[in-house]
Amino acid sequence: MWSFFARDPSKDFPYEIGEVLSNDLDRGRSLWSIHKGKKKSSGEDVSVFSFDAKNGVQLFELAKGAMKRFKTLRHPYILPFFDGFESDKGVYFATECVEPLEAHLSKLTLTGQQKALYLSWGIFQIARVLNFLLNDCNLRHNNICISSIYVNAAGEWKLGGLEYVSSVDEGPKVIQKTLPSLEKYNPPEFSDHSKQRFVSKFSGDMWGFGCLIWEAFNGPLPQSSSLRSLDKIPKPLIPVFNELTGPSPSNRPNPADVIDRLRRGGSYFSNNLVDALLFLEEIQIKDKNEKNKFFSSLTDKLDLFPESICRHKILPQLITAFEYGDAGSPVLAPLFKLGKLLPEIEYQKKIVPCVVKLFSSNDRATRIRLLQQLELFIDHLQPSTVNDQIFPQLANGFMDTNPTIREQTIKSFLHLAPKLNYNNLNVETLRQFARLQAKDDQGGIRTNTTVCLGKISPHLHPQIRQKVLISAFIRAMRDPFPPARNAGVLALAATQQYYLLQEVAARILPALCQLTCDPEKSVRDNAFRTIKGFLGKLEKVSEDPSLKESMEADVNIATPNSANSSATWTGWAVSAVTSKFYRGSVDKKGVSKSALPTDQTSSSTPSTGTSSINSSVDKDDVVKTPDSNTDLDDNWDGDNWGDMDSSPAKSKDVEVEVASGKNEGWDTEDWGSIEDVPEEATPTENTSSWKQDFSCASKPASSYDWAAPASGGSSLTQRVETKAQSSDWDDAGWEPLETAPKDDKMDEAKRKREEKKQQRQKELEARRANRTGGAMKLGSKKAYD
């Protein structure tokens, strides 16, 4: 029984007490030593404050009283009390991970505006907690100084040092502090009894608040007279600081008045950081318009905020606002920007679930913003997550009635392609691309489909690539929309290493030659350059047939060798391999302006010649379209996306103007040198083995009739066994024909069509003759031609 009462109470303490981080008692600054600690049940890191009873009975009583205050006082800016115990050996209590403010400021790396904003936020927090103690709780702290403030991982200042807290009802009295080093923080009235009658409940703590402000900019206060040095105090803060440290206690302001004065426009507490953090604290009572406006402006301000506050303070609140509030799509931009600050493990735990949830959203504004910011988080997504949870949702965007959604969905595959498995990339994606290229009524979308197909070609299976690329690009070269034809030509040039020389001679060059008479000069120029390139390749092999193997080295491999590719194209110069996307703007009704007829006239400015493989894009290769801005964030929201049922105007043979020295329409970022192969063109682990039986896939992309709904088609295995480089290839359908039409068959079909036409003409004339026989009877229908 006696052993029960004699047991060590620390054994019941649910926290492990580790090494000492700071011993302020030895320096005379505080009663407490701070230890590293861990929660026994979860391993969560904490800080443990301890006091050893050997340091004196009087201090021991102060320590026990302080722990009782920590238990009862709860405020966001007071050290949170987790658990504690006391025994005849000492006092221990656990709180969140913190460090003394003095140590924190000594190693602070912030400079300039970031540091100024950070210090303003810290001082603001202490002003608020003093307002809470003095006005709400009627308690005096009596120990405000740098040694009673602690800082957590989020950069928040927390008030500690509750050893000397007293009630306002006890009246003004001089607090005798047992640590001599704290006496320099005593206000003047402590030593001048004539001023005691002017003491208010604010005067003592507000003097200490003034001392803390001085120490935040100068370091620990050496003596009271140092407060007169104002060199490092910000000018907007000096008037209030002079009142706080004035000799008359009656002139020291209420903390509520200090906050009000310094929060007015242009004053010290009126800045982006304080405004943003206060808004996030009150976000639950803000309406949707206020939230959207705040989140839209937050992204650009984040670069000015300290990283610790962004990562540990702002980011958690953004996640909460997204998951449990109605923050909407504007929260995505700052959310993903701050997500980059997280280590990979935390990113997978906190951000990836949000991303997966976002892709299932039916809100168009959310989908648009998500796709536009895909590059910010795609590197953190595992291939299994992309293929199993994201791709099925993303593929719905191909069928969306809004052109902007379809366009952004296409662009997203530039980032997704390396992570997609064989079926999703080589079958499902290419099937959707073929449908869009053949049937979409927006010229800009058809163009973007061609460009994207060229850019993701390094990730395609080699056999699929051989069967699809040439047919797809040749069909683009027959598009009535000039930028689409340009895209087809440039895509052929950029993917030249994937074509057999036989196909170059039999299929690519004949198709390119037709464009040498194209109405658009930019198309003609690019066609001529590309033809010269392919001819140069054929001429080299003709002169030295041993080069053929190296020229075709990349055709059947998944990861082209950049050095090998460069060797095969030595000496060939193509400057017009432009990139990215033809940009078409979209009005609020969902109609792509790039696909609407315009009055623009085609420019005939001659293009410059080409001289080297790395030459820049010619000015004449840049096409210009009206209003190329595709960013609809400011004009579109989830509730008003225009009439989704309205049919956009169909694309016609739109004349585009060749910009002179401008880069509107087509981006000027290169597809890359023809000699170079993108470094990111690596096969996914799902497509690393090329010797599998591909007929087991759901349906190979090459078996689809890309000009009509997919139906039937032989297996890929059967098609691979056929002559892969056959000239009998249907360029408009992306698939080989079983039997190529002969000239006599074509003549026979033409003759039959003429006969049917003549027969219909005769029948029409006979019906007209019958109608002239008399007046029409009542109730009879009139026949029209």
ZAMI-363181 format. One line per 5 residues: number of its first residue (from 1); their letters; for each residue x, y, z of C-alpha. Coordinates in Angstrom, 1 decimal, decimal comma, padded with zeros to 4 digits. Layout:
BEGIN
NUM> a> X:Y:Z  ...
// end
This chain:
BEGIN
1> mwsff> 000,0:000,0:000,0  002,8:002,4:000,9  004,5:001,7:-002,4  001,3:002,9:-004,2  001,5:006,3:-002,6
6> ardps> 005,3:006,5:-003,1  005,3:005,8:-006,8  006,8:008,4:-009,2  003,9:010,4:-010,7  006,1:011,1:-013,8
11> kdfpy> 005,3:007,5:-014,9  001,7:008,5:-015,5  002,8:011,6:-017,5  001,8:010,7:-021,2  004,8:012,5:-022,6
16> eigev> 008,5:011,5:-022,8  010,9:014,2:-021,5  014,0:014,5:-023,7  017,1:016,7:-023,8  017,1:020,3:-022,6
21> lsndl> 016,8:022,9:-025,4  016,9:026,1:-023,3  017,6:026,8:-019,6  016,4:030,3:-019,0  016,6:030,0:-015,2
26> drgrs> 020,4:029,8:-015,4  020,4:033,1:-017,2  017,9:034,6:-014,8  015,3:035,2:-017,6  012,6:032,7:-016,6
31> lwsih> 011,8:029,9:-014,2  011,6:027,3:-016,8  013,8:024,9:-018,7  012,5:023,7:-022,1  012,9:020,1:-023,2
36> kgkkk> 012,3:018,2:-026,3  009,3:015,8:-025,8  007,1:013,3:-027,5  003,6:012,0:-026,9  003,9:008,4:-025,9
41> ssged> 000,8:007,3:-027,7  001,4:008,9:-031,1  005,0:010,1:-031,2  003,9:013,7:-031,7  006,6:016,2:-031,0
46> vsvfs> 006,0:018,6:-028,1  007,9:020,9:-025,8  008,0:020,2:-022,1  008,5:023,0:-019,5  010,1:021,9:-016,3
51> fdakn> 011,1:023,4:-013,0  013,3:021,6:-010,5  012,2:022,1:-006,8  015,9:022,3:-005,8  015,9:025,9:-007,1
56> gvqlf> 014,1:027,2:-004,1  010,8:027,1:-002,3  009,6:030,6:-003,4  010,3:029,9:-007,1  008,7:026,4:-006,7
61> elakg> 005,4:028,1:-005,5  005,5:030,5:-008,5  006,0:027,6:-010,9  003,0:025,7:-009,4  000,9:028,8:-009,7
66> amkrf> 001,9:029,4:-013,3  000,9:025,9:-014,3  -002,5:026,5:-012,8  -002,9:029,6:-014,9  -001,9:027,7:-018,0
71> ktlrh> -004,6:025,2:-017,3  -007,4:027,8:-017,0  -006,4:030,5:-019,5  -007,2:029,6:-023,1  -006,5:031,9:-026,0
76> pyilp> -005,0:031,4:-029,5  -001,9:033,4:-028,5  -001,3:031,9:-025,0  000,9:028,8:-024,8  -001,6:025,9:-025,1
81> ffdgf> -001,6:023,5:-022,1  -001,6:019,8:-023,1  -000,9:018,0:-019,8  001,2:018,4:-016,7  002,0:017,0:-013,3
86> esdkg> 003,7:018,3:-010,1  005,5:016,4:-007,3  007,8:017,3:-004,5  010,6:017,1:-007,1  009,3:019,7:-009,5
91> vyfat> 006,7:020,9:-012,0  006,3:019,7:-015,6  003,8:020,5:-018,3  003,7:019,8:-022,1  002,7:022,3:-024,8
96> ecvep> 003,2:022,6:-028,6  006,7:022,7:-030,0  008,0:026,2:-029,3  011,3:028,1:-028,8  012,0:031,4:-026,9
101> leahl> 011,4:034,5:-029,0  015,0:035,7:-028,3  016,5:032,6:-029,8  014,1:032,6:-032,7  014,9:036,2:-033,6
106> skltl> 018,6:035,6:-033,3  018,5:033,0:-036,1  015,8:034,7:-038,2  016,8:034,8:-041,9  014,0:037,0:-043,1
111> tgqqk> 015,0:040,4:-044,6  013,4:043,5:-046,0  009,6:043,5:-046,4  009,2:039,9:-045,3  010,8:040,6:-041,9
116> alyls> 008,9:043,8:-041,5  005,6:042,0:-042,1  006,6:039,1:-039,8  007,4:041,4:-036,9  004,2:043,4:-037,4
121> wgifq> 002,2:040,2:-037,2  004,0:039,1:-034,0  003,5:042,4:-032,2  -000,1:042,4:-033,3  -000,7:039,0:-031,7
126> iarvl> 000,7:040,2:-028,3  -001,5:043,3:-028,5  -004,5:041,1:-029,0  -003,7:038,7:-026,1  -003,1:041,7:-023,8
131> nflln> -006,5:043,0:-024,8  -007,9:039,6:-023,9  -006,3:039,6:-020,4  -006,8:043,2:-019,4  -010,3:043,9:-020,9
136> dcnlr> -011,9:040,4:-021,0  -010,4:038,7:-018,0  -009,5:041,6:-015,8  -006,0:040,1:-015,3  -002,6:041,8:-015,3
141> hnnic> 000,3:039,8:-016,7  003,0:041,8:-015,0  005,8:040,2:-016,9  005,6:041,3:-020,6  009,1:041,1:-022,1
146> issiy> 011,0:039,1:-024,7  011,7:036,2:-022,3  008,0:035,6:-021,7  007,2:035,1:-025,5  007,6:031,8:-027,4
151> vnaag> 007,3:031,0:-031,1  005,8:027,9:-032,7  006,5:026,3:-036,1  003,9:028,6:-037,8  005,8:031,7:-036,6
156> ewklg> 003,1:032,6:-034,2  004,0:034,4:-031,0  002,6:032,8:-027,8  002,5:034,4:-024,4  004,0:032,5:-021,5
161> gleyv> 005,6:033,7:-018,2  002,3:033,5:-016,2  004,1:033,4:-012,9  003,2:036,9:-011,9  -000,4:037,2:-013,1
166> ssvde> -002,7:039,1:-010,7  -006,3:040,2:-010,7  -007,2:043,8:-011,5  -009,5:043,7:-008,5  -006,6:043,5:-006,2
171> gpkvi> -005,7:047,1:-007,0  -002,4:048,5:-008,1  000,6:047,0:-006,4  004,2:046,6:-007,0  005,1:043,0:-008,0
176> qktlp> 008,3:041,8:-006,5  010,0:039,6:-009,0  012,3:037,0:-007,6  014,6:037,1:-010,7  016,7:040,3:-010,6
181> sleky> 017,2:040,4:-014,4  013,5:041,2:-014,8  013,6:044,3:-012,7  014,7:046,5:-015,6  011,2:045,9:-017,1
186> nppef> 009,5:047,6:-014,1  007,7:050,8:-015,1  008,8:054,1:-013,6  005,9:054,3:-011,1  007,2:051,3:-009,3
191> sdhsk> 010,0:053,4:-007,9  008,1:056,7:-007,7  005,3:056,4:-005,3  003,9:059,8:-006,2  002,7:058,3:-009,5
196> qrfvs> 000,9:055,4:-007,9  -002,4:057,3:-007,9  -002,2:057,6:-011,7  -001,8:053,9:-012,3  -004,5:052,2:-014,4
201> kfsgd> -005,1:048,6:-015,0  -003,3:049,0:-018,4  -000,3:051,0:-017,4  002,1:048,2:-016,1  001,5:045,8:-019,0
206> mwgfg> 001,5:048,5:-021,6  004,9:049,6:-020,4  006,1:046,0:-020,8  004,5:046,0:-024,3  006,6:049,0:-025,2
211> cliwe> 009,7:047,2:-023,9  008,8:044,1:-026,1  008,4:046,3:-029,2  011,9:047,8:-028,6  013,4:044,3:-028,1
216> afngp> 011,8:043,0:-031,3  013,8:045,4:-033,3  017,0:045,8:-031,1  017,4:042,6:-029,1  017,2:042,1:-025,3
221> lpqss> 016,9:045,4:-023,4  020,1:046,2:-021,5  018,6:048,9:-019,3  015,5:051,1:-019,1  017,2:054,2:-020,5
226> slrsl> 017,8:052,3:-023,8  014,1:052,8:-024,6  014,9:056,3:-025,8  016,8:054,9:-028,8  014,3:055,0:-031,6
231> dkipk> 016,6:054,4:-034,6  015,3:050,9:-035,4  011,6:051,4:-034,5  009,4:051,7:-037,7  008,2:055,3:-038,1
236> plipv> 004,4:054,3:-038,2  005,0:052,7:-034,8  006,9:055,6:-033,0  003,9:057,7:-031,9  002,3:054,7:-030,1
241> fnelt> 005,6:053,5:-028,8  006,3:056,9:-027,2  003,0:056,7:-025,4  003,6:053,2:-024,2  007,0:054,1:-022,7
246> gpsps> 006,1:057,5:-021,4  006,7:058,4:-017,8  003,1:059,1:-017,0  001,1:055,9:-016,4  -002,2:057,6:-017,1
251> nrpnp> -001,2:058,4:-020,7  -000,5:054,7:-021,6  -003,3:053,6:-023,9  -005,7:050,7:-023,6  -004,5:047,7:-025,8
256> advid> -007,8:047,9:-027,7  -007,1:051,5:-028,6  -003,6:050,5:-029,8  -005,0:047,9:-032,1  -007,7:050,2:-033,4
261> rlrrg> -005,2:053,0:-034,2  -002,6:050,8:-035,8  -005,1:048,9:-037,9  -006,3:052,1:-039,7  -005,4:052,5:-043,3
266> gsyfs> -001,7:053,0:-043,9  -000,7:052,4:-040,2  001,6:049,7:-038,8  -000,9:046,8:-038,5  -002,6:047,6:-041,8
271> nnlvd> -000,6:045,4:-044,2  -001,2:042,4:-046,5  000,0:039,7:-044,0  -002,1:040,9:-041,0  -005,1:041,4:-043,3
276> allfl> -004,8:037,9:-044,9  -004,4:036,1:-041,6  -007,3:038,0:-040,0  -009,5:037,1:-043,0  -008,6:033,4:-042,7
281> eeiqi> -009,5:033,5:-039,0  -013,0:034,9:-039,8  -013,5:033,0:-043,1  -016,5:031,1:-041,7  -018,5:034,3:-041,5
286> kdkne> -017,5:035,7:-044,9  -019,8:035,4:-047,9  -018,9:033,7:-051,1  -018,1:036,9:-053,0  -015,7:038,0:-050,3
291> knkff> -014,0:034,6:-050,3  -013,6:034,6:-054,1  -012,1:038,1:-054,1  -009,7:037,2:-051,3  -008,4:033,9:-052,7
296> ssltd> -008,0:035,5:-056,2  -005,7:038,2:-054,8  -003,9:035,9:-052,3  -001,7:034,0:-054,7  000,4:037,0:-055,8
301> kldlf> 000,9:038,1:-052,2  002,2:034,8:-050,9  005,8:035,5:-052,1  005,9:038,4:-049,6  004,9:036,2:-046,6
306> pesic> 007,4:034,2:-044,5  007,5:030,5:-045,5  006,8:029,3:-042,0  003,5:031,2:-041,9  002,6:030,1:-045,4
311> rhkil> 003,2:026,4:-044,7  002,0:026,0:-041,2  -000,6:028,7:-040,9  -002,1:029,7:-044,2  -002,0:026,3:-046,0
316> pqlit> -003,9:024,3:-043,3  -006,7:027,0:-043,3  -006,9:026,8:-047,1  -007,3:023,1:-047,0  -010,0:023,4:-044,3
321> afeyg> -011,8:026,1:-046,3  -011,8:023,9:-049,4  -012,9:020,7:-047,7  -015,5:022,0:-045,3  -016,5:025,4:-046,7
326> dagsp> -017,7:026,9:-050,0  -014,3:028,4:-050,9  -014,8:027,3:-054,5  -012,3:027,2:-057,4  -010,4:030,5:-056,5
331> vlapl> -008,8:028,7:-053,6  -006,9:026,3:-055,9  -004,2:028,7:-057,1  -002,9:029,6:-053,6  -003,5:026,0:-052,4
336> fklgk> -001,2:024,5:-055,1  001,4:027,2:-054,8  001,8:026,6:-051,1  001,6:022,8:-051,6  005,1:023,0:-053,1
341> llpei> 006,5:023,9:-049,6  005,4:020,6:-048,1  007,7:017,5:-048,0  006,6:014,7:-050,2  005,0:012,6:-047,4
346> eyqkk> 002,9:015,6:-046,2  002,0:016,4:-049,8  000,6:012,9:-050,4  -001,3:013,1:-047,2  -002,7:016,6:-047,4
351> ivpcv> -002,9:017,8:-051,0  -003,3:014,7:-053,2  -006,7:013,7:-051,6  -007,9:017,3:-052,4  -006,7:016,9:-056,0
356> vklfs> -008,5:013,6:-056,5  -011,7:015,1:-055,0  -011,4:018,1:-057,3  -011,3:016,1:-060,5  -014,6:014,6:-059,6
361> sndra> -016,2:018,0:-059,3  -018,9:019,0:-061,9  -018,2:022,7:-061,5  -016,7:024,0:-064,7  -014,8:026,8:-063,1
366> trirl> -013,1:024,3:-060,8  -012,2:022,0:-063,7  -010,7:024,9:-065,7  -008,5:026,1:-062,8  -007,5:022,6:-062,0
371> lqqle> -006,4:021,9:-065,6  -004,6:025,2:-065,9  -002,6:024,5:-062,7  -001,9:020,8:-063,4  001,9:021,4:-063,8
376> lfidh> 002,0:022,6:-060,2  001,1:019,2:-058,8  001,5:016,6:-061,5  005,0:015,6:-060,3  003,5:014,6:-056,9
381> lqpst> 000,9:012,3:-058,3  001,7:008,6:-058,4  001,0:006,8:-061,8  -001,6:004,5:-060,0  -003,5:007,6:-058,8
386> vndqi> -003,4:009,2:-062,2  -004,6:006,1:-064,1  -007,2:004,7:-061,6  -008,7:007,9:-060,1  -007,9:010,9:-062,2
391> fpqla> -007,9:009,7:-065,8  -011,5:008,4:-065,9  -012,7:011,8:-064,6  -010,4:013,8:-066,8  -011,5:011,9:-070,0
396> ngfmd> -015,0:013,3:-069,5  -013,6:016,7:-070,5  -013,1:015,5:-074,1  -016,9:015,3:-074,5  -017,8:018,6:-072,7
401> tnpti> -020,0:020,9:-074,6  -017,9:023,9:-073,6  -014,9:024,4:-075,9  -012,7:025,8:-073,2  -013,0:022,6:-071,1
406> reqti> -012,1:020,5:-074,2  -009,1:022,7:-075,0  -007,7:022,6:-071,5  -008,3:018,8:-071,3  -006,2:018,4:-074,4
411> ksflh> -003,4:020,6:-073,0  -003,3:018,6:-069,8  -002,1:015,5:-071,6  001,3:017,2:-072,1  001,8:016,7:-068,3
416> lapkl> -000,2:013,4:-067,9  001,3:011,4:-070,8  004,4:010,2:-068,9  002,3:008,8:-066,1  -000,4:007,0:-068,2
421> nynnl> -000,4:003,3:-068,7  -000,5:001,6:-072,1  -004,3:001,4:-072,5  -005,1:004,9:-071,3  -002,5:006,5:-073,4
426> nvetl> -002,3:004,4:-076,6  -005,9:003,5:-076,8  -008,3:005,7:-074,9  -006,4:009,0:-075,3  -005,7:008,5:-079,0
431> rqfar> -009,3:007,5:-079,7  -010,4:010,8:-078,2  -007,8:012,8:-080,1  -008,9:011,2:-083,4  -012,5:012,2:-082,7
436> lqakd> -011,6:015,8:-081,8  -009,3:016,2:-084,8  -011,9:014,9:-087,2  -015,2:016,2:-085,8  -014,7:019,1:-083,4
441> dqggi> -016,3:022,3:-084,8  -013,6:024,5:-083,2  -010,6:025,1:-085,4  -008,4:026,0:-082,5  -009,2:022,7:-080,7
446> rtntt> -008,4:020,7:-083,8  -005,1:022,5:-084,0  -004,3:022,0:-080,4  -005,1:018,3:-080,7  -002,5:018,0:-083,5
451> vclgk> 000,1:019,9:-081,6  -000,4:017,9:-078,4  -000,2:014,6:-080,3  003,2:015,7:-081,6  004,4:016,6:-078,2
456> isphl> 003,3:013,3:-076,5  004,6:011,2:-079,3  007,8:010,2:-077,4  005,6:008,5:-074,9  003,5:006,4:-077,3
461> hpqir> 004,2:002,8:-078,0  006,5:002,6:-081,1  004,1:000,4:-083,1  001,2:002,7:-082,3  003,3:005,7:-083,1
466> qkvli> 004,2:004,4:-086,6  000,6:003,7:-087,4  -001,0:006,9:-086,1  001,3:009,9:-086,4  001,6:010,3:-090,2
471> safir> -002,1:009,7:-090,9  -003,0:012,2:-088,1  -000,7:014,9:-089,3  -001,6:014,5:-092,9  -005,3:014,8:-092,0
476> amrdp> -004,4:018,0:-090,1  -002,7:019,3:-093,3  -006,1:019,0:-095,1  -008,0:021,0:-092,5  -009,8:024,1:-093,7
481> fppar> -008,4:026,0:-090,7  -005,0:027,5:-091,6  -003,4:027,1:-088,2  -004,4:023,4:-088,2  -002,6:022,9:-091,4
486> nagvl> 000,4:024,7:-090,0  000,3:022,4:-087,0  000,3:019,3:-089,2  003,4:020,5:-091,0  005,3:021,5:-087,9
491> alaat> 004,4:018,3:-086,1  005,8:016,2:-088,9  009,0:018,1:-088,7  009,3:017,9:-084,9  008,7:014,1:-085,0
496> qqyyl> 010,9:013,3:-088,0  012,9:010,7:-086,1  010,0:008,4:-085,9  009,4:007,8:-089,6  010,9:005,2:-091,9
501> lqeva> 012,5:006,6:-095,0  010,1:004,6:-097,2  007,2:006,4:-095,5  008,9:009,8:-095,9  009,2:009,2:-099,7
506> arilp> 005,9:007,6:-100,3  003,5:009,4:-098,0  005,0:012,5:-096,2  006,6:014,3:-099,1  003,6:014,0:-101,5
511> alcql> 001,3:015,4:-098,8  003,7:018,2:-098,0  004,1:019,1:-101,7  000,3:019,8:-101,9  000,7:022,6:-099,4
516> tcdpe> 003,3:024,4:-101,4  000,3:026,0:-103,2  -001,6:026,7:-099,9  -003,5:030,0:-099,8  -001,7:030,9:-096,5
521> ksvrd> 001,9:032,0:-096,9  002,9:030,8:-093,5  001,7:027,3:-094,4  003,6:027,4:-097,7  006,8:028,6:-096,0
526> nafrt> 006,7:025,9:-093,4  005,9:023,3:-096,0  008,9:024,3:-098,1  011,3:024,2:-095,1  010,1:020,8:-094,0
531> ikgfl> 010,3:019,4:-097,5  013,9:020,6:-097,7  014,6:018,8:-094,5  013,2:015,5:-095,5  014,8:015,7:-098,9
536> gklek> 018,1:016,4:-097,3  017,7:013,3:-095,2  016,9:011,2:-098,2  019,8:012,6:-100,2  022,3:011,7:-097,4
541> vsedp> 021,0:008,1:-097,4  021,2:008,0:-101,2  024,8:009,1:-101,1  025,7:006,8:-098,2  023,1:003,9:-097,7
546> slkes> 024,9:002,8:-094,5  023,3:005,9:-092,9  019,8:004,4:-093,2  020,1:002,4:-090,0  021,1:005,4:-087,9
551> meadv> 018,5:007,6:-089,6  015,8:005,1:-088,5  017,3:004,3:-085,1  014,5:006,0:-083,1  011,6:004,5:-085,0
556> niatp> 011,2:001,4:-082,9  012,5:002,5:-079,6  010,5:004,1:-076,8  013,2:006,4:-075,5  015,0:008,2:-078,4
561> nsans> 018,7:008,8:-077,9  019,2:012,6:-078,3  022,8:012,1:-079,4  021,8:009,6:-082,1  018,9:011,8:-083,2
566> satwt> 021,2:014,7:-083,5  023,7:012,7:-085,7  021,0:011,7:-088,1  020,0:015,3:-088,8  023,4:017,0:-088,9
571> gwavs> 023,4:019,8:-091,4  019,6:020,1:-091,8  018,2:023,4:-090,7  014,5:023,9:-089,8  013,7:027,2:-088,1
576> avtsk> 010,0:027,0:-088,1  009,4:024,3:-085,6  007,2:026,3:-083,3  005,4:025,1:-080,3  002,7:024,8:-077,7
581> fyrgs> -000,8:025,7:-078,8  -002,8:027,8:-081,2  -004,7:030,0:-078,8  -008,3:030,7:-079,5  -010,3:032,9:-077,1
586> vdkkg> -013,7:032,0:-076,0  -016,6:034,3:-075,3  -019,0:033,9:-072,4  -021,4:031,9:-074,5  -018,8:029,2:-074,9
591> vsksa> -018,0:030,0:-078,5  -014,4:029,9:-079,6  -013,5:033,2:-081,2  -010,6:031,6:-083,0  -013,2:029,5:-085,0
596> lptdq> -015,4:032,4:-086,0  -015,1:034,1:-089,4  -013,1:037,3:-089,4  -012,2:040,1:-091,8  -008,5:039,7:-091,5
601> tssst> -006,4:039,6:-094,5  -003,4:037,4:-095,1  000,0:039,0:-095,0  002,5:038,2:-097,7  005,6:039,3:-095,9
606> pstgt> 008,5:037,1:-097,1  010,1:034,8:-094,6  013,8:034,8:-093,9  016,0:031,9:-094,8  017,3:029,2:-092,5
611> ssins> 020,9:028,7:-091,7  021,3:026,5:-088,6  019,6:023,8:-086,7  019,1:026,0:-083,7  017,9:029,1:-085,5
616> svdkd> 015,0:031,0:-083,9  011,4:031,0:-085,1  010,8:033,3:-088,0  008,5:036,2:-087,4  006,4:035,1:-090,4
621> dvvkt> 005,8:031,8:-088,8  003,7:033,4:-086,0  000,0:033,7:-086,7  -002,2:036,2:-085,1  -005,8:035,7:-084,1
626> pdsnt> -008,2:038,2:-082,4  -008,1:038,2:-078,7  -005,9:035,3:-077,9  -006,5:035,4:-074,2  -007,8:032,0:-073,0
631> dlddn> -007,7:032,7:-069,3  -011,4:032,9:-068,3  -010,8:033,1:-064,6  -012,0:036,7:-064,4  -015,1:036,2:-066,5
636> wdgdn> -016,3:032,7:-065,7  -017,6:031,2:-062,5  -019,2:028,0:-061,6  -022,7:029,4:-061,7  -022,7:031,2:-065,0
641> wgdmd> -020,9:029,5:-067,9  -023,1:030,7:-070,6  -025,6:028,6:-072,6  -024,0:025,2:-072,8  -026,6:024,1:-075,4
646> sspak> -025,8:026,8:-077,8  -023,9:025,5:-080,8  -020,7:027,3:-081,5  -020,2:028,7:-084,9  -018,5:026,2:-087,1
651> skdve> -015,0:026,8:-088,2  -014,5:028,1:-091,7  -011,6:028,8:-093,8  -010,5:031,7:-091,5  -007,9:034,0:-092,8
656> vevas> -005,2:034,7:-090,2  -002,9:037,5:-090,3  000,8:036,9:-090,1  002,2:039,0:-087,2  005,2:041,0:-087,8
661> gkneg> 007,5:040,8:-084,8  004,6:039,7:-082,5  003,9:036,4:-080,8  000,2:036,3:-080,6  -001,7:033,1:-081,6
666> wdted> 001,1:030,6:-081,7  003,5:030,6:-078,8  007,2:031,2:-079,7  008,5:028,5:-077,4  010,2:025,9:-079,6
671> wgsie> 009,0:022,4:-080,1  012,8:021,9:-079,8  015,5:021,6:-082,2  015,0:018,9:-084,8  018,3:017,4:-083,6
676> dvpee> 017,2:017,3:-080,0  014,9:014,9:-078,3  013,0:016,0:-075,2  014,7:014,7:-072,1  011,3:014,0:-070,6
681> atpte> 010,5:011,6:-073,4  010,9:008,5:-071,3  008,6:005,5:-071,3  006,4:004,9:-068,3  007,1:001,8:-066,3
686> ntssw> 003,8:000,5:-067,7  005,1:000,5:-071,2  008,7:-000,5:-070,6  008,3:-004,0:-072,2  007,5:-003,8:-075,9
691> kqdfs> 007,3:-007,5:-076,6  003,9:-008,0:-075,0  000,9:-009,1:-077,0  -000,9:-005,8:-077,6  -004,0:-007,4:-078,9
696> caskp> -005,1:-007,9:-075,3  -005,7:-004,2:-075,0  -009,3:-003,0:-075,2  -008,8:-001,7:-078,7  -005,7:-000,3:-080,3
701> assyd> -005,9:003,3:-081,4  -004,8:002,5:-084,9  -007,8:000,3:-085,5  -010,3:003,1:-085,2  -011,8:004,9:-088,1
706> waapa> -010,9:008,4:-086,9  -013,2:010,0:-089,3  -016,3:008,1:-088,0  -017,4:006,3:-084,8  -015,2:003,4:-084,0
711> sggss> -016,6:000,0:-085,0  -015,0:-003,3:-085,7  -011,4:-003,4:-086,9  -008,8:-006,1:-086,8  -006,5:-006,7:-083,8
716> ltqrv> -003,3:-004,8:-083,5  -001,4:-008,1:-083,6  -002,8:-008,9:-087,0  -002,0:-005,4:-088,3  001,6:-005,6:-087,0
721> etkaq> 002,0:-008,7:-089,1  001,0:-006,8:-092,2  003,4:-004,5:-094,1  003,8:-001,7:-091,5  005,1:000,8:-094,0
726> ssdwd> 002,6:000,1:-096,7  001,8:003,0:-099,0  -001,8:001,7:-098,9  -002,7:003,8:-095,9  -005,8:005,8:-095,4
731> dagwe> -004,5:009,2:-094,3  -007,9:010,4:-093,3  -008,7:007,4:-091,2  -005,5:006,7:-089,3  -005,7:003,0:-090,2
736> pleta> -004,5:000,7:-093,1  -006,9:-000,3:-095,8  -007,3:-004,1:-096,4  -007,3:-003,5:-100,1  -006,1:-000,4:-101,8
741> pkddk> -008,4:000,9:-104,6  -006,9:000,4:-108,1  -007,2:002,9:-110,9  -009,7:000,8:-112,8  -011,9:000,4:-109,8
746> mdeak> -011,8:004,2:-109,3  -012,8:004,7:-112,9  -015,6:002,2:-112,6  -017,0:003,9:-109,5  -016,9:007,3:-111,2
751> rkree> -018,7:005,9:-114,2  -021,5:004,4:-112,0  -021,9:007,7:-110,2  -022,3:009,6:-113,5  -025,0:007,1:-114,6
756> kkqqr> -026,9:007,4:-111,4  -026,8:011,2:-111,7  -028,2:011,1:-115,2  -030,9:008,7:-114,1  -032,0:011,0:-111,3
761> qkele> -032,0:014,0:-113,7  -034,4:012,1:-116,1  -036,8:011,2:-113,3  -036,8:014,8:-112,1  -037,7:016,0:-115,6
766> arran> -040,5:013,4:-115,8  -042,1:014,6:-112,6  -042,0:018,2:-113,7  -043,7:017,3:-116,9  -046,5:015,5:-115,1
771> rtgga> -047,2:018,6:-112,9  -047,9:020,8:-115,9  -050,9:018,6:-116,9  -053,5:020,6:-114,9  -054,4:022,5:-111,8
776> mklgs> -053,5:021,0:-108,4  -056,3:019,3:-106,6  -057,4:020,5:-103,2  -055,3:019,0:-100,4  -052,6:017,8:-102,7
781> kkayd> -049,0:018,5:-101,8  -046,8:020,7:-104,0  -043,6:019,1:-105,2  -040,5:021,1:-105,0  -037,3:020,6:-107,0
// end
